[in-house]
Amino acid sequence: MESKSLDKDWHSLFGKDIKSPELQEILNFSSSETFDHKLFQDKEGKHEYYFNYSLGISLSFKNGIFSSVFLYGKYDKKFKQFPGKLPYILNFDMVNTDIVSFLGEPNQKNGGRTVPISISYERLGIEFTFLLPIWDITDNKLGFVCLFPKVKGNENKVNICALCRKEAISLCSQCQLVNYCSKTCQQTHWKVHKILCSQYAKK
């Protein structure tokens, strides 16, 4: 399968039934690239995982509904690098500072010490997990990306300023991806945000 066939708008597929033509096309596109399957049940229902090591991808379903997808970079021991495109003109050669320069401060931060660090942007429906468990490293390589349904702003938990993490009141007018609390924060962040912002807006 050509990598272009994996250039999906994954966010538009979340919430679809596993039997939908769009998801069946992904799961059954080639006899030589079959997906492995795992299933388990708990109080919330049935959880299914379809994963393909050679394509660097793992899809998750809850009660038959598509809920998230993991796309792996080039450093995983089992999964090869996902050959398709990442959303928002991102790529697996980026390090943590590249991503924060473009998207600003994340909504959630996890990991550290013995667990690889990760950052989430809930409004954009994306989480990045890096190789090392150290926050102070500025060139921490990207391990894998998890995409999930976008979360709408509520109780000031999602729409935070990309620079100072206060409640955001506006979006970058060019890319519409990043929130700001004031013109001052937007102008300060623009120094690092502008490079990829312009590329994304043109695309």
N, C-alpha and C positions, 0 to 999 in steps of 0.2 A: 504494500500500500504506500502511495506517495505521501510525503509529509503534508502536502496541501490538503489532503483529505482529513487531516487531524486539526486543521485550522478552524476550529469551531467557535461559535459564540456560546461558550459553555453556560453562561448565565441565563441564556434564553432556554436552555434545556432543563434547568432545575425545576422540579415539580412535575415533570412528565413521567408517565408510566413506563416501566421497563420494556413493555411490549410496543411502545411507540416506534414508528418507522425510523425516526432519527436516531434513537438509541440502539435499535437492532442493527442499523447500518454500521455503527461503530463496533458493536460486539461480534458481528458476523461478517466482517468485510473480507477476510482471507483465511483459508484453511491452514496456511502455513504460519499464521500469527494468531493462534487461538488464545482466548483468555482463560486463565484459571479462575476457579470459583470457590468462595467460602461462604458459609451460611451459619448464623447462630440466632437464637431466640432469647428474648428477655421480657421483662414486664411491659416494655414499650412496643414490643412486636418483633417482626422479622427483620434482620439486618443481613444484607448481602453485599459481598465485595467481589468485583471482577477486576483482575489485574493481569498485566502483560509485561513481563520483565524486559523483553527485547524492545518494546515500544515506550517503556518508561512511564506507564500510566496505570492508575488504579481508580475505579469508579465505585461509589458507594450508594446503596439504595436502602431506604427504610420503608418497610411494608410495600415494596414494589415501586416506590417513588424515588427518582433520582435526587440525591441530596448533597453530594459533594464529589469532587474529583481531585486526585493528587497527580501532579506532573513533576517528574524527577529530573534533576540536573545530571551533570557528568561525573559526580563524585560518589554516587551510591554504589555499594558493594554488590547489590543484586540487580537493580534496575539500570538499564542503559538510559542515556539522555533522551527525553521526550523530543521527537523530531518536529513537532508542530510549533506554532507561534504561541507565545504567552500574550495575555491581554495587556492593554495600555502601553503598547510598544516596549514592554519589558523583555529582558532576555537573561539567560542563565550565566552570562559573563559578568553580570552586575554583582557588586558587593553591597553590604549593608548601607554604607554611606551613599552609594548611588541611588538606592531606592528611597531613602529618607530625604535626600536632596530633591528628588522629583515629587514624591507624594507627601512629604512632610511627616510630622510626628504621628505615630500610629495610635489607634484606639486602645490596643492591648499589647502588653509585653509579657512574655513568658520565658521560662528556662533560666539557665545560668548555673554556675558551679559544676555540676556533673551532667546537666541536661543541655543540649544545644538550644541556643536562644531562638525565639521566634517573635515576629511582630505581625499584628493584624490590622487591616483597614476594613472595618465592618460595612461602611457605606459602599465600598467598592467590592465587597465580597471576596477578599483575598487575604491569605496568610502566607508569610515567608518564613521558612525555617532554614537557619544557617548551619554551617558545619561545626563551629566551635561554641563552647558554652560561656564565652567571655564577652561581656558588654563593651569593654573599653577598646576592643580591636576595631579599627576603622576599615579594614579590608577583609572582613569575614565573608567567606565565599558562600554562595547560595546553594543549599542542598536540594530542597524541593519546594514546590508551591502548592497550596491547597486553595481551591476555588469553592465557594459556597454561596447560597442565595444572599443577595445584597440586603443589608438591614437598613430600614428607614430610621431617620433621626427620631429619638424619643427620650425624654427625661435628660437631655443634654449628654447622653452617653455615646452618641455616634458622631454628631457634628461638632468636632473640636477643632480649634485653630491648629493649623499645620506647624506653627512655630512655637506658640506658648502654651498650648493645650487648654486655653480658656474656651468658654462657649463660643462657637462660631456663628457669625451672622451673614456671611457672604461666601460665594464661590469664586475661584479664579474664572474670570469671564472668558478666557481663551480656551482652556482645556476642560473646564467644568468638573475637574476631579478633586481639587484641593479646597478645603475650607479655611477661612480666616476670620478673626475676631475684629480686625481693624485694618485700615489702610497702612498703618505703620508696620504691622506684622507682614502684610502682603508685600510691601516694598522691600523689607529686609530679606524675606525668603526668596524674592524674585532673583536675587543674585545667583542662587544655585538652581532654582526651579526652572528658569527661563529656557535652558538648553533643550531639555526633553519636552517641556510644555509646548514650545513652538513646533517641534517635530510631531507631537501627538495631534495638535490642532490642524496641521497640514494634512495628516493622514485622515 
